[in-house]
Amino acid sequence: MSREEVFGKIKNIVIEHFEIDEDKITEAISIKDDLEADSISIMEFVLELEDVFEAEISDEDAEKIETIGAAVDYIMANQ
């Protein structure tokens, strides 16, 4: 899967979970700060990543995913 495909799928998850306009989503967006995600929202986001990409993300790795770009990087590295 290409980086663009991964980003597109993650963008759809962000649109669903955080009600943000598609054109505002970039890899630089901070999940916690820009999306105002609390710990529960972040956990739901990570669970959705696991479902969509059929991957298991450890709690330790999930804590390192602070931006949309970091989520893309993680999925790309663990496909």
PDB file of N, CA, C and O in Angstrom, chain B, residues numbered from 101:
ATOM      1  N   MET B 101       0.855  -1.176   0.000  1.00  0.00           N
ATOM      2  CA  MET B 101       0.000   0.000   0.000  1.00  0.00           C
ATOM      3  C   MET B 101       0.904   1.244   0.000  1.00  0.00           C
ATOM      4  O   MET B 101       1.890   1.300   0.735  1.00  0.00           O
ATOM      5  N   SER B 102       0.562   2.223  -0.821  1.00  0.00           N
ATOM      6  CA  SER B 102       1.383   3.424  -0.920  1.00  0.00           C
ATOM      7  C   SER B 102       1.111   4.365   0.258  1.00  0.00           C
ATOM      8  O   SER B 102       0.110   4.240   0.963  1.00  0.00           O
ATOM      9  N   ARG B 103       2.026   5.300   0.444  1.00  0.00           N
ATOM     10  CA  ARG B 103       1.869   6.289   1.512  1.00  0.00           C
ATOM     11  C   ARG B 103       0.569   7.095   1.310  1.00  0.00           C
ATOM     12  O   ARG B 103      -0.131   7.406   2.273  1.00  0.00           O
ATOM     13  N   GLU B 104       0.264   7.421   0.059  1.00  0.00           N
ATOM     14  CA  GLU B 104      -0.944   8.182  -0.236  1.00  0.00           C
ATOM     15  C   GLU B 104      -2.209   7.393   0.131  1.00  0.00           C
ATOM     16  O   GLU B 104      -3.179   7.961   0.632  1.00  0.00           O
ATOM     17  N   GLU B 105      -2.187   6.081  -0.125  1.00  0.00           N
ATOM     18  CA  GLU B 105      -3.335   5.240   0.223  1.00  0.00           C
ATOM     19  C   GLU B 105      -3.509   5.160   1.740  1.00  0.00           C
ATOM     20  O   GLU B 105      -4.625   5.248   2.252  1.00  0.00           O
ATOM     21  N   VAL B 106      -2.397   4.992   2.447  1.00  0.00           N
ATOM     22  CA  VAL B 106      -2.448   4.936   3.915  1.00  0.00           C
ATOM     23  C   VAL B 106      -2.974   6.264   4.458  1.00  0.00           C
ATOM     24  O   VAL B 106      -3.857   6.283   5.315  1.00  0.00           O
ATOM     25  N   PHE B 107      -2.430   7.370   3.956  1.00  0.00           N
ATOM     26  CA  PHE B 107      -2.882   8.692   4.400  1.00  0.00           C
ATOM     27  C   PHE B 107      -4.377   8.877   4.129  1.00  0.00           C
ATOM     28  O   PHE B 107      -5.099   9.409   4.971  1.00  0.00           O
ATOM     29  N   GLY B 108      -4.835   8.442   2.967  1.00  0.00           N
ATOM     30  CA  GLY B 108      -6.251   8.561   2.628  1.00  0.00           C
ATOM     31  C   GLY B 108      -7.152   7.808   3.590  1.00  0.00           C
ATOM     32  O   GLY B 108      -8.200   8.311   3.994  1.00  0.00           O
ATOM     33  N   LYS B 109      -6.742   6.600   3.957  1.00  0.00           N
ATOM     34  CA  LYS B 109      -7.543   5.808   4.902  1.00  0.00           C
ATOM     35  C   LYS B 109      -7.530   6.448   6.288  1.00  0.00           C
ATOM     36  O   LYS B 109      -8.558   6.497   6.964  1.00  0.00           O
ATOM     37  N   ILE B 110      -6.369   6.935   6.705  1.00  0.00           N
ATOM     38  CA  ILE B 110      -6.281   7.595   8.017  1.00  0.00           C
ATOM     39  C   ILE B 110      -7.091   8.890   8.000  1.00  0.00           C
ATOM     40  O   ILE B 110      -7.739   9.235   8.988  1.00  0.00           O
ATOM     41  N   LYS B 111      -7.053   9.599   6.886  1.00  0.00           N
ATOM     42  CA  LYS B 111      -7.840  10.831   6.763  1.00  0.00           C
ATOM     43  C   LYS B 111      -9.318  10.527   6.968  1.00  0.00           C
ATOM     44  O   LYS B 111     -10.016  11.282   7.646  1.00  0.00           O
ATOM     45  N   ASN B 112      -9.806   9.428   6.388  1.00  0.00           N
ATOM     46  CA  ASN B 112     -11.212   9.048   6.551  1.00  0.00           C
ATOM     47  C   ASN B 112     -11.539   8.734   8.011  1.00  0.00           C
ATOM     48  O   ASN B 112     -12.621   9.075   8.490  1.00  0.00           O
ATOM     49  N   ILE B 113     -10.621   8.092   8.714  1.00  0.00           N
ATOM     50  CA  ILE B 113     -10.822   7.805  10.139  1.00  0.00           C
ATOM     51  C   ILE B 113     -10.923   9.116  10.917  1.00  0.00           C
ATOM     52  O   ILE B 113     -11.792   9.269  11.775  1.00  0.00           O
ATOM     53  N   VAL B 114     -10.032  10.056  10.614  1.00  0.00           N
ATOM     54  CA  VAL B 114     -10.026  11.348  11.306  1.00  0.00           C
ATOM     55  C   VAL B 114     -11.332  12.099  11.046  1.00  0.00           C
ATOM     56  O   VAL B 114     -11.909  12.678  11.967  1.00  0.00           O
ATOM     57  N   ILE B 115     -11.793  12.093   9.810  1.00  0.00           N
ATOM     58  CA  ILE B 115     -13.051  12.770   9.469  1.00  0.00           C
ATOM     59  C   ILE B 115     -14.199  12.180  10.277  1.00  0.00           C
ATOM     60  O   ILE B 115     -15.033  12.914  10.807  1.00  0.00           O
ATOM     61  N   GLU B 116     -14.241  10.847  10.370  1.00  0.00           N
ATOM     62  CA  GLU B 116     -15.291  10.160  11.117  1.00  0.00           C
ATOM     63  C   GLU B 116     -15.252  10.473  12.611  1.00  0.00           C
ATOM     64  O   GLU B 116     -16.278  10.784  13.216  1.00  0.00           O
ATOM     65  N   HIS B 117     -14.070  10.389  13.192  1.00  0.00           N
ATOM     66  CA  HIS B 117     -13.941  10.490  14.649  1.00  0.00           C
ATOM     67  C   HIS B 117     -13.903  11.915  15.180  1.00  0.00           C
ATOM     68  O   HIS B 117     -14.359  12.172  16.294  1.00  0.00           O
ATOM     69  N   PHE B 118     -13.370  12.835  14.403  1.00  0.00           N
ATOM     70  CA  PHE B 118     -13.113  14.166  14.946  1.00  0.00           C
ATOM     71  C   PHE B 118     -13.879  15.280  14.237  1.00  0.00           C
ATOM     72  O   PHE B 118     -13.707  16.453  14.570  1.00  0.00           O
ATOM     73  N   GLU B 119     -14.718  14.932  13.269  1.00  0.00           N
ATOM     74  CA  GLU B 119     -15.567  15.909  12.591  1.00  0.00           C
ATOM     75  C   GLU B 119     -14.774  17.135  12.146  1.00  0.00           C
ATOM     76  O   GLU B 119     -15.066  18.258  12.557  1.00  0.00           O
ATOM     77  N   ILE B 120     -13.779  16.909  11.311  1.00  0.00           N
ATOM     78  CA  ILE B 120     -12.946  17.973  10.773  1.00  0.00           C
ATOM     79  C   ILE B 120     -13.081  17.950   9.249  1.00  0.00           C
ATOM     80  O   ILE B 120     -13.247  16.889   8.647  1.00  0.00           O
ATOM     81  N   ASP B 121     -13.009  19.110   8.648  1.00  0.00           N
ATOM     82  CA  ASP B 121     -13.102  19.198   7.186  1.00  0.00           C
ATOM     83  C   ASP B 121     -11.922  18.492   6.546  1.00  0.00           C
ATOM     84  O   ASP B 121     -10.784  18.616   6.999  1.00  0.00           O
ATOM     85  N   GLU B 122     -12.207  17.752   5.489  1.00  0.00           N
ATOM     86  CA  GLU B 122     -11.187  16.961   4.802  1.00  0.00           C
ATOM     87  C   GLU B 122     -10.014  17.817   4.327  1.00  0.00           C
ATOM     88  O   GLU B 122      -8.862  17.391   4.407  1.00  0.00           O
ATOM     89  N   ASP B 123     -10.300  19.007   3.838  1.00  0.00           N
ATOM     90  CA  ASP B 123      -9.231  19.851   3.296  1.00  0.00           C
ATOM     91  C   ASP B 123      -8.310  20.428   4.367  1.00  0.00           C
ATOM     92  O   ASP B 123      -7.271  21.002   4.039  1.00  0.00           O
ATOM     93  N   LYS B 124      -8.667  20.289   5.619  1.00  0.00           N
ATOM     94  CA  LYS B 124      -7.825  20.786   6.715  1.00  0.00           C
ATOM     95  C   LYS B 124      -6.882  19.712   7.260  1.00  0.00           C
ATOM     96  O   LYS B 124      -6.033  20.006   8.101  1.00  0.00           O
ATOM     97  N   ILE B 125      -7.023  18.482   6.793  1.00  0.00           N
ATOM     98  CA  ILE B 125      -6.234  17.379   7.335  1.00  0.00           C
ATOM     99  C   ILE B 125      -4.902  17.273   6.596  1.00  0.00           C
ATOM    100  O   ILE B 125      -4.852  17.072   5.383  1.00  0.00           O
ATOM    101  N   THR B 126      -3.829  17.416   7.369  1.00  0.00           N
ATOM    102  CA  THR B 126      -2.475  17.245   6.836  1.00  0.00           C
ATOM    103  C   THR B 126      -1.721  16.308   7.764  1.00  0.00           C
ATOM    104  O   THR B 126      -2.197  15.984   8.852  1.00  0.00           O
ATOM    105  N   GLU B 127      -0.551  15.877   7.333  1.00  0.00           N
ATOM    106  CA  GLU B 127       0.252  14.989   8.172  1.00  0.00           C
ATOM    107  C   GLU B 127       0.784  15.700   9.403  1.00  0.00           C
ATOM    108  O   GLU B 127       1.177  15.049  10.371  1.00  0.00           O
ATOM    109  N   ALA B 128       0.804  17.031   9.381  1.00  0.00           N
ATOM    110  CA  ALA B 128       1.358  17.796  10.503  1.00  0.00           C
ATOM    111  C   ALA B 128       0.367  17.973  11.655  1.00  0.00           C
ATOM    112  O   ALA B 128       0.749  18.437  12.729  1.00  0.00           O
ATOM    113  N   ILE B 129      -0.882  17.613  11.447  1.00  0.00           N
ATOM    114  CA  ILE B 129      -1.896  17.809  12.491  1.00  0.00           C
ATOM    115  C   ILE B 129      -1.584  16.967  13.723  1.00  0.00           C
ATOM    116  O   ILE B 129      -1.341  15.764  13.631  1.00  0.00           O
ATOM    117  N   SER B 130      -1.595  17.629  14.878  1.00  0.00           N
ATOM    118  CA  SER B 130      -1.413  16.950  16.159  1.00  0.00           C
ATOM    119  C   SER B 130      -2.761  16.377  16.595  1.00  0.00           C
ATOM    120  O   SER B 130      -3.760  17.091  16.666  1.00  0.00           O
ATOM    121  N   ILE B 131      -2.769  15.093  16.880  1.00  0.00           N
ATOM    122  CA  ILE B 131      -4.021  14.433  17.267  1.00  0.00           C
ATOM    123  C   ILE B 131      -4.547  15.019  18.580  1.00  0.00           C
ATOM    124  O   ILE B 131      -5.741  15.284  18.719  1.00  0.00           O
ATOM    125  N   LYS B 132      -3.655  15.214  19.524  1.00  0.00           N
ATOM    126  CA  LYS B 132      -4.064  15.707  20.833  1.00  0.00           C
ATOM    127  C   LYS B 132      -4.391  17.204  20.806  1.00  0.00           C
ATOM    128  O   LYS B 132      -5.432  17.623  21.311  1.00  0.00           O
ATOM    129  N   ASP B 133      -3.504  18.001  20.218  1.00  0.00           N
ATOM    130  CA  ASP B 133      -3.676  19.452  20.266  1.00  0.00           C
ATOM    131  C   ASP B 133      -4.630  19.990  19.204  1.00  0.00           C
ATOM    132  O   ASP B 133      -5.591  20.687  19.528  1.00  0.00           O
ATOM    133  N   ASP B 134      -4.370  19.671  17.940  1.00  0.00           N
ATOM    134  CA  ASP B 134      -5.182  20.228  16.862  1.00  0.00           C
ATOM    135  C   ASP B 134      -6.578  19.627  16.788  1.00  0.00           C
ATOM    136  O   ASP B 134      -7.540  20.317  16.451  1.00  0.00           O
ATOM    137  N   LEU B 135      -6.687  18.343  17.103  1.00  0.00           N
ATOM    138  CA  LEU B 135      -7.993  17.679  17.050  1.00  0.00           C
ATOM    139  C   LEU B 135      -8.686  17.684  18.410  1.00  0.00           C
ATOM    140  O   LEU B 135      -9.819  17.223  18.546  1.00  0.00           O
ATOM    141  N   GLU B 136      -7.981  18.216  19.419  1.00  0.00           N
ATOM    142  CA  GLU B 136      -8.512  18.294  20.783  1.00  0.00           C
ATOM    143  C   GLU B 136      -9.001  16.936  21.282  1.00  0.00           C
ATOM    144  O   GLU B 136     -10.061  16.829  21.899  1.00  0.00           O
ATOM    145  N   ALA B 137      -8.210  15.905  21.003  1.00  0.00           N
ATOM    146  CA  ALA B 137      -8.571  14.542  21.387  1.00  0.00           C
ATOM    147  C   ALA B 137      -8.193  14.269  22.836  1.00  0.00           C
ATOM    148  O   ALA B 137      -7.084  14.582  23.271  1.00  0.00           O
ATOM    149  N   ASP B 138      -9.123  13.684  23.573  1.00  0.00           N
ATOM    150  CA  ASP B 138      -8.811  13.248  24.928  1.00  0.00           C
ATOM    151  C   ASP B 138      -8.315  11.804  24.856  1.00  0.00           C
ATOM    152  O   ASP B 138      -8.247  11.219  23.775  1.00  0.00           O
ATOM    153  N   SER B 139      -7.975  11.241  25.992  1.00  0.00           N
ATOM    154  CA  SER B 139      -7.393   9.895  26.004  1.00  0.00           C
ATOM    155  C   SER B 139      -8.349   8.849  25.421  1.00  0.00           C
ATOM    156  O   SER B 139      -7.902   7.906  24.767  1.00  0.00           O
ATOM    157  N   ILE B 140      -9.631   9.000  25.644  1.00  0.00           N
ATOM    158  CA  ILE B 140     -10.604   8.053  25.108  1.00  0.00           C
ATOM    159  C   ILE B 140     -10.676   8.173  23.586  1.00  0.00           C
ATOM    160  O   ILE B 140     -10.710   7.161  22.886  1.00  0.00           O
ATOM    161  N   SER B 141     -10.699   9.399  23.073  1.00  0.00           N
ATOM    162  CA  SER B 141     -10.735   9.614  21.621  1.00  0.00           C
ATOM    163  C   SER B 141      -9.492   9.051  20.954  1.00  0.00           C
ATOM    164  O   SER B 141      -9.568   8.460  19.876  1.00  0.00           O
ATOM    165  N   ILE B 142      -8.348   9.236  21.598  1.00  0.00           N
ATOM    166  CA  ILE B 142      -7.100   8.714  21.050  1.00  0.00           C
ATOM    167  C   ILE B 142      -7.136   7.192  21.027  1.00  0.00           C
ATOM    168  O   ILE B 142      -6.724   6.577  20.043  1.00  0.00           O
ATOM    169  N   MET B 143      -7.626   6.579  22.100  1.00  0.00           N
ATOM    170  CA  MET B 143      -7.727   5.124  22.156  1.00  0.00           C
ATOM    171  C   MET B 143      -8.658   4.608  21.048  1.00  0.00           C
ATOM    172  O   MET B 143      -8.348   3.613  20.393  1.00  0.00           O
ATOM    173  N   GLU B 144      -9.781   5.273  20.841  1.00  0.00           N
ATOM    174  CA  GLU B 144     -10.717   4.872  19.786  1.00  0.00           C
ATOM    175  C   GLU B 144     -10.073   5.016  18.410  1.00  0.00           C
ATOM    176  O   GLU B 144     -10.280   4.178  17.533  1.00  0.00           O
ATOM    177  N   PHE B 145      -9.292   6.078  18.223  1.00  0.00           N
ATOM    178  CA  PHE B 145      -8.583   6.303  16.961  1.00  0.00           C
ATOM    179  C   PHE B 145      -7.598   5.169  16.696  1.00  0.00           C
ATOM    180  O   PHE B 145      -7.529   4.646  15.583  1.00  0.00           O
ATOM    181  N   VAL B 146      -6.840   4.793  17.718  1.00  0.00           N
ATOM    182  CA  VAL B 146      -5.858   3.710  17.576  1.00  0.00           C
ATOM    183  C   VAL B 146      -6.565   2.384  17.290  1.00  0.00           C
ATOM    184  O   VAL B 146      -6.099   1.611  16.454  1.00  0.00           O
ATOM    185  N   LEU B 147      -7.671   2.112  17.964  1.00  0.00           N
ATOM    186  CA  LEU B 147      -8.432   0.879  17.710  1.00  0.00           C
ATOM    187  C   LEU B 147      -8.946   0.852  16.271  1.00  0.00           C
ATOM    188  O   LEU B 147      -8.943  -0.195  15.624  1.00  0.00           O
ATOM    189  N   GLU B 148      -9.380   1.996  15.783  1.00  0.00           N
ATOM    190  CA  GLU B 148      -9.848   2.074  14.398  1.00  0.00           C
ATOM    191  C   GLU B 148      -8.693   1.836  13.425  1.00  0.00           C
ATOM    192  O   GLU B 148      -8.870   1.167  12.407  1.00  0.00           O
ATOM    193  N   LEU B 149      -7.511   2.381  13.732  1.00  0.00           N
ATOM    194  CA  LEU B 149      -6.328   2.112  12.907  1.00  0.00           C
ATOM    195  C   LEU B 149      -6.055   0.616  12.849  1.00  0.00           C
ATOM    196  O   LEU B 149      -5.776   0.065  11.784  1.00  0.00           O
ATOM    197  N   GLU B 150      -6.140  -0.039  14.014  1.00  0.00           N
ATOM    198  CA  GLU B 150      -5.908  -1.488  14.072  1.00  0.00           C
ATOM    199  C   GLU B 150      -6.897  -2.234  13.191  1.00  0.00           C
ATOM    200  O   GLU B 150      -6.516  -3.158  12.472  1.00  0.00           O
ATOM    201  N   ASP B 151      -8.166  -1.839  13.243  1.00  0.00           N
ATOM    202  CA  ASP B 151      -9.201  -2.508  12.448  1.00  0.00           C
ATOM    203  C   ASP B 151      -8.986  -2.288  10.955  1.00  0.00           C
ATOM    204  O   ASP B 151      -9.009  -3.239  10.173  1.00  0.00           O
ATOM    205  N   VAL B 152      -8.781  -1.050  10.567  1.00  0.00           N
ATOM    206  CA  VAL B 152      -8.666  -0.712   9.146  1.00  0.00           C
ATOM    207  C   VAL B 152      -7.425  -1.335   8.521  1.00  0.00           C
ATOM    208  O   VAL B 152      -7.472  -1.819   7.390  1.00  0.00           O
ATOM    209  N   PHE B 153      -6.317  -1.324   9.256  1.00  0.00           N
ATOM    210  CA  PHE B 153      -5.060  -1.810   8.688  1.00  0.00           C
ATOM    211  C   PHE B 153      -4.687  -3.217   9.145  1.00  0.00           C
ATOM    212  O   PHE B 153      -3.598  -3.707   8.847  1.00  0.00           O
ATOM    213  N   GLU B 154      -5.605  -3.864   9.874  1.00  0.00           N
ATOM    214  CA  GLU B 154      -5.381  -5.226  10.366  1.00  0.00           C
ATOM    215  C   GLU B 154      -4.007  -5.347  11.014  1.00  0.00           C
ATOM    216  O   GLU B 154      -3.219  -6.236  10.691  1.00  0.00           O
ATOM    217  N   ALA B 155      -3.744  -4.418  11.944  1.00  0.00           N
ATOM    218  CA  ALA B 155      -2.456  -4.368  12.645  1.00  0.00           C
ATOM    219  C   ALA B 155      -2.714  -4.316  14.138  1.00  0.00           C
ATOM    220  O   ALA B 155      -3.783  -3.901  14.586  1.00  0.00           O
ATOM    221  N   GLU B 156      -1.733  -4.738  14.890  1.00  0.00           N
ATOM    222  CA  GLU B 156      -1.819  -4.616  16.343  1.00  0.00           C
ATOM    223  C   GLU B 156      -0.837  -3.539  16.762  1.00  0.00           C
ATOM    224  O   GLU B 156       0.353  -3.616  16.455  1.00  0.00           O
ATOM    225  N   ILE B 157      -1.343  -2.533  17.468  1.00  0.00           N
ATOM    226  CA  ILE B 157      -0.515  -1.418  17.909  1.00  0.00           C
ATOM    227  C   ILE B 157      -0.411  -1.484  19.426  1.00  0.00           C
ATOM    228  O   ILE B 157      -1.413  -1.385  20.134  1.00  0.00           O
ATOM    229  N   SER B 158       0.806  -1.653  19.914  1.00  0.00           N
ATOM    230  CA  SER B 158       0.997  -1.738  21.367  1.00  0.00           C
ATOM    231  C   SER B 158       0.702  -0.390  22.013  1.00  0.00           C
ATOM    232  O   SER B 158       0.749   0.648  21.353  1.00  0.00           O
ATOM    233  N   ASP B 159       0.402  -0.413  23.295  1.00  0.00           N
ATOM    234  CA  ASP B 159       0.151   0.837  24.022  1.00  0.00           C
ATOM    235  C   ASP B 159       1.359   1.754  23.942  1.00  0.00           C
ATOM    236  O   ASP B 159       1.224   2.969  23.798  1.00  0.00           O
ATOM    237  N   GLU B 160       2.544   1.157  24.038  1.00  0.00           N
ATOM    238  CA  GLU B 160       3.779   1.936  23.973  1.00  0.00           C
ATOM    239  C   GLU B 160       3.913   2.634  22.621  1.00  0.00           C
ATOM    240  O   GLU B 160       4.271   3.810  22.560  1.00  0.00           O
ATOM    241  N   ASP B 161       3.625   1.908  21.537  1.00  0.00           N
ATOM    242  CA  ASP B 161       3.687   2.500  20.199  1.00  0.00           C
ATOM    243  C   ASP B 161       2.588   3.539  20.002  1.00  0.00           C
ATOM    244  O   ASP B 161       2.815   4.574  19.375  1.00  0.00           O
ATOM    245  N   ALA B 162       1.412   3.270  20.531  1.00  0.00           N
ATOM    246  CA  ALA B 162       0.286   4.196  20.383  1.00  0.00           C
ATOM    247  C   ALA B 162       0.612   5.555  21.008  1.00  0.00           C
ATOM    248  O   ALA B 162       0.217   6.595  20.481  1.00  0.00           O
ATOM    249  N   GLU B 163       1.328   5.542  22.124  1.00  0.00           N
ATOM    250  CA  GLU B 163       1.700   6.789  22.788  1.00  0.00           C
ATOM    251  C   GLU B 163       2.628   7.637  21.932  1.00  0.00           C
ATOM    252  O   GLU B 163       2.682   8.855  22.100  1.00  0.00           O
ATOM    253  N   LYS B 164       3.353   7.014  21.024  1.00  0.00           N
ATOM    254  CA  LYS B 164       4.292   7.733  20.159  1.00  0.00           C
ATOM    255  C   LYS B 164       3.609   8.344  18.938  1.00  0.00           C
ATOM    256  O   LYS B 164       4.193   9.184  18.254  1.00  0.00           O
ATOM    257  N   ILE B 165       2.386   7.927  18.668  1.00  0.00           N
ATOM    258  CA  ILE B 165       1.652   8.443  17.505  1.00  0.00           C
ATOM    259  C   ILE B 165       0.966   9.741  17.919  1.00  0.00           C
ATOM    260  O   ILE B 165      -0.151   9.737  18.438  1.00  0.00           O
ATOM    261  N   GLU B 166       1.657  10.843  17.679  1.00  0.00           N
ATOM    262  CA  GLU B 166       1.148  12.141  18.112  1.00  0.00           C
ATOM    263  C   GLU B 166       0.580  12.981  16.971  1.00  0.00           C
ATOM    264  O   GLU B 166      -0.180  13.920  17.211  1.00  0.00           O
ATOM    265  N   THR B 167       0.945  12.649  15.727  1.00  0.00           N
ATOM    266  CA  THR B 167       0.450  13.396  14.575  1.00  0.00           C
ATOM    267  C   THR B 167      -0.120  12.432  13.538  1.00  0.00           C
ATOM    268  O   THR B 167       0.083  11.220  13.615  1.00  0.00           O
ATOM    269  N   ILE B 168      -0.827  12.988  12.582  1.00  0.00           N
ATOM    270  CA  ILE B 168      -1.341  12.167  11.487  1.00  0.00           C
ATOM    271  C   ILE B 168      -0.169  11.548  10.729  1.00  0.00           C
ATOM    272  O   ILE B 168      -0.226  10.382  10.338  1.00  0.00           O
ATOM    273  N   GLY B 169       0.883  12.320  10.523  1.00  0.00           N
ATOM    274  CA  GLY B 169       2.069  11.814   9.831  1.00  0.00           C
ATOM    275  C   GLY B 169       2.722  10.662  10.571  1.00  0.00           C
ATOM    276  O   GLY B 169       3.200   9.712   9.953  1.00  0.00           O
ATOM    277  N   ALA B 170       2.743  10.744  11.901  1.00  0.00           N
ATOM    278  CA  ALA B 170       3.316   9.656  12.701  1.00  0.00           C
ATOM    279  C   ALA B 170       2.480   8.390  12.556  1.00  0.00           C
ATOM    280  O   ALA B 170       3.022   7.285  12.548  1.00  0.00           O
ATOM    281  N   ALA B 171       1.165   8.543  12.441  1.00  0.00           N
ATOM    282  CA  ALA B 171       0.292   7.390  12.234  1.00  0.00           C
ATOM    283  C   ALA B 171       0.585   6.759  10.872  1.00  0.00           C
ATOM    284  O   ALA B 171       0.649   5.536  10.749  1.00  0.00           O
ATOM    285  N   VAL B 172       0.761   7.596   9.854  1.00  0.00           N
ATOM    286  CA  VAL B 172       1.087   7.095   8.521  1.00  0.00           C
ATOM    287  C   VAL B 172       2.432   6.367   8.558  1.00  0.00           C
ATOM    288  O   VAL B 172       2.567   5.267   8.023  1.00  0.00           O
ATOM    289  N   ASP B 173       3.426   6.996   9.197  1.00  0.00           N
ATOM    290  CA  ASP B 173       4.757   6.384   9.302  1.00  0.00           C
ATOM    291  C   ASP B 173       4.683   5.026   9.983  1.00  0.00           C
ATOM    292  O   ASP B 173       5.313   4.067   9.538  1.00  0.00           O
ATOM    293  N   TYR B 174       3.916   4.946  11.057  1.00  0.00           N
ATOM    294  CA  TYR B 174       3.803   3.691  11.808  1.00  0.00           C
ATOM    295  C   TYR B 174       3.192   2.594  10.929  1.00  0.00           C
ATOM    296  O   TYR B 174       3.702   1.475  10.879  1.00  0.00           O
ATOM    297  N   ILE B 175       2.108   2.922  10.245  1.00  0.00           N
ATOM    298  CA  ILE B 175       1.457   1.929   9.388  1.00  0.00           C
ATOM    299  C   ILE B 175       2.396   1.512   8.261  1.00  0.00           C
ATOM    300  O   ILE B 175       2.502   0.325   7.953  1.00  0.00           O
ATOM    301  N   MET B 176       3.071   2.468   7.650  1.00  0.00           N
ATOM    302  CA  MET B 176       4.003   2.146   6.560  1.00  0.00           C
ATOM    303  C   MET B 176       5.107   1.212   7.041  1.00  0.00           C
ATOM    304  O   MET B 176       5.493   0.294   6.317  1.00  0.00           O
ATOM    305  N   ALA B 177       5.615   1.429   8.235  1.00  0.00           N
ATOM    306  CA  ALA B 177       6.709   0.623   8.768  1.00  0.00           C
ATOM    307  C   ALA B 177       6.246  -0.750   9.231  1.00  0.00           C
ATOM    308  O   ALA B 177       7.059  -1.662   9.377  1.00  0.00           O
ATOM    309  N   ASN B 178       4.939  -0.903   9.463  1.00  0.00           N
ATOM    310  CA  ASN B 178       4.449  -2.161  10.042  1.00  0.00           C
ATOM    311  C   ASN B 178       3.407  -2.846   9.172  1.00  0.00           C
ATOM    312  O   ASN B 178       2.536  -3.549   9.684  1.00  0.00           O
ATOM    313  N   GLN B 179       3.489  -2.651   7.876  1.00  0.00           N
ATOM    314  CA  GLN B 179       2.532  -3.300   6.969  1.00  0.00           C
ATOM    315  C   GLN B 179       2.828  -4.775   6.854  1.00  0.00           C
ATOM    316  O   GLN B 179       2.131  -5.491   6.135  1.00  0.00           O
TER     317      GLN B 179
END
